[in-house]
Amino acid sequence: MPLRPTKPLRPTEALRPAMTPRGNASTDQHQRLFAIFLSCRTTLEDLSRRTKTFGGGLSVALLANYLVGRSTVSAATHNVVADAINARLRELSKPPDAPYRAGP
């Protein structure tokens, strides 16, 4: 018999950033990227579609895990996510705040 949750998760519970020690540069970057994603008022499905237009191809699950700091991606893949988020922010007439990353 498969296990079922006792109550359904609300969307905000499913995408809560991972709890990690404060002061970690990587953690701070993920928290900032997650906050910027929330400000662009879009869905993970839309963001996944947008990454494909920038040469990415990240699944919804990978995006969710990356945005909350539960997985890592290369700098190039991070920059594709930043491009997609910044494009959405421009559509909303907001400044493109998603940070880019240098390196491999």
C-alpha positions in Angstrom: 0.0 0.0 0.0 1.6 3.4 -1.0 2.1 6.0 1.7 0.1 9.1 1.4 0.7 12.5 3.1 -1.8 13.2 5.9 -2.5 16.6 4.4 -1.8 18.1 1.0 1.2 20.5 0.8 0.5 24.1 -0.1 2.6 25.4 -2.9 4.6 27.6 -0.6 5.5 24.6 1.5 6.7 22.6 -1.5 9.0 25.4 -2.6 10.4 26.6 0.7 14.2 27.2 0.6 16.3 24.5 2.2 17.4 25.2 5.8 21.2 25.7 5.7 23.7 27.5 7.9 23.6 31.3 7.6 26.5 33.2 6.0 27.1 30.7 3.3 27.6 32.5 0.0 25.9 29.8 -2.0 23.0 29.8 0.4 22.7 33.6 0.2 22.8 33.3 -3.6 20.0 30.7 -3.7 17.9 32.7 -1.3 18.3 35.8 -3.4 17.5 33.9 -6.7 14.4 32.3 -5.0 13.1 35.7 -3.9 13.7 37.2 -7.4 11.8 34.2 -8.9 8.9 34.8 -6.6 8.9 38.5 -7.6 8.5 37.7 -11.3 5.1 36.1 -10.6 5.4 33.1 -12.9 5.1 29.4 -12.5 7.9 26.8 -12.6 6.3 25.4 -15.8 6.6 28.8 -17.5 10.2 29.2 -16.2 11.1 25.8 -17.5 9.7 26.7 -20.9 11.6 30.0 -20.9 14.9 28.2 -20.1 14.4 26.2 -23.3 14.2 29.4 -25.4 17.6 30.4 -23.9 19.3 27.1 -24.8 18.6 25.3 -21.5 16.1 22.6 -21.0 15.6 22.3 -17.3 12.8 20.2 -16.0 10.3 21.6 -13.5 11.7 19.3 -10.8 15.3 20.4 -11.4 14.3 24.0 -11.4 12.4 23.7 -8.1 15.3 21.9 -6.4 17.9 24.4 -7.7 15.9 27.5 -6.8 15.5 26.3 -3.2 19.2 25.2 -2.9 18.7 21.4 -2.9 20.7 20.8 -6.1 23.5 22.5 -8.0 24.0 23.3 -11.6 26.9 24.6 -13.7 27.5 28.3 -14.0 26.3 28.2 -17.7 23.0 26.6 -16.6 22.6 29.1 -13.8 23.0 31.9 -16.3 20.3 30.4 -18.5 18.0 30.4 -15.5 19.0 34.0 -14.7 18.3 34.9 -18.4 14.8 33.4 -18.2 14.0 35.2 -14.9 15.4 38.5 -16.1 13.3 38.2 -19.3 10.2 37.8 -17.3 11.1 40.7 -15.0 11.6 42.9 -18.1 8.0 41.9 -19.2 6.8 43.2 -15.9 8.8 46.5 -16.3 11.0 45.5 -13.4 14.8 45.7 -13.4 16.6 42.5 -14.3 17.9 41.5 -10.8 18.7 37.8 -11.2 22.5 37.5 -10.7 24.8 35.9 -13.2 27.6 33.5 -12.2 31.2 33.3 -13.6 33.1 30.1 -13.9 32.6 26.6 -15.2 
